[in-house]
Amino acid sequence: MRHACALALLTAGVGVLLMCALALLVLDRPYGRLHALAPATSVGVPLVALAAAVETGPGRAALKLLFIALFSAVGGPATTTAVARAQARRASGPRKESRR
């Protein structure tokens, strides 16, 4: 039963990652690519890590994999936001100093 559950989670995670990779090939603008990568980091990688945790069973290894899934799910959107802000600043040109 545990193996079947892990296989289902792994299949879902790899499916999300493959769809995101396909979207990267199709999209040509930076913001579109960032939009395509967001599900990979917030859903795909955590599902794969969760599948590995379920397959290993209870123990320290599973706990480590659950932490990886949690940090990826939380850190992925934060990283995407930071990269999008950096791209927006780069696209707007150099900032002018304002004197008050």
N, C-alpha and C positions, 0 to 999 in steps of 0.2 A: 504494500500500500504506500509506504514511504517513497519507494522508487518511482511509482506512477505519479505521485504528487510532484516530486522533484522534476520528473520528465515534463510534466505539463507546465511547470513554472519556467523551466529552461526553454521549452519551445516558445512560450509567449515572449520571454525576454529576447531570444535570438530573433524572433519575428519583428519585434519593435526595432531592434538594432539594424536589421536588414532593410526595413522600410526607411529608416532615417538615412542609411547609407545611400539608398536609391534616390531619396529626396536631395541629397547633396549633389548627386550627379545631374539632376534636373534643374535645380535652382542656381541662378547665377549672381544674385545680389547678396551682399554680406548679411543683411538683416533676414533675408529668406533662409540663408544657410544657418544662421543662429536659431531661427525658429524651428528648423528641422532637427537641430542637435539637442534642443531642450528635452524632448521625450527620451532621447537616448540616455542622457545623464540622470534624468529624474525617474524614469520607469524601466528602461532596458537593463541597465547595469544592476540596479537593485533586484530585479527579478532573477537575473543570473546568479547573483550572490545569494539570494534567498534559496534558490534551487540547490546550490552547493551546500548551504547550511542544512537544508532538509535532508539531503543525501548523506551527509556526514553523521547525522544523528546528534543527540545531546552531548555537550562537552565544550571544551575551550575553543576548539576549532570552529564550531558552529557559532559561538558567541562572537568570535572575531569576524566571521563572515557577516553576521547580522549588523555589527558596527560598520563594516564597509558599506553595506546596503543603506544603512541610515545616513551615513555621511555623504554618500553619493546622492541620495534623494534630496537631502537638504542643501548640499554644496553645489549641485548641478545648476539649479536656477539662479543661485547667487553668482556663480561664475559667468553664466550667460548674461546676466544683467550687467556685470562689470565690463565684459567685453563689448556689449552693445553701447554702453556709455562711452567707452574709449573710442569706438568707431564713430559715434556721433560727434565727439569733440574733434576727432581727426578730420571728419568731413566738413565741419564748420570752419576750419581754418584756424590760424593762430589767434589766441585771445589777446585782446587789446587791454592794456592797463588803463584803468579808470582812476582819474585823480579827483579827489573830493576835497 
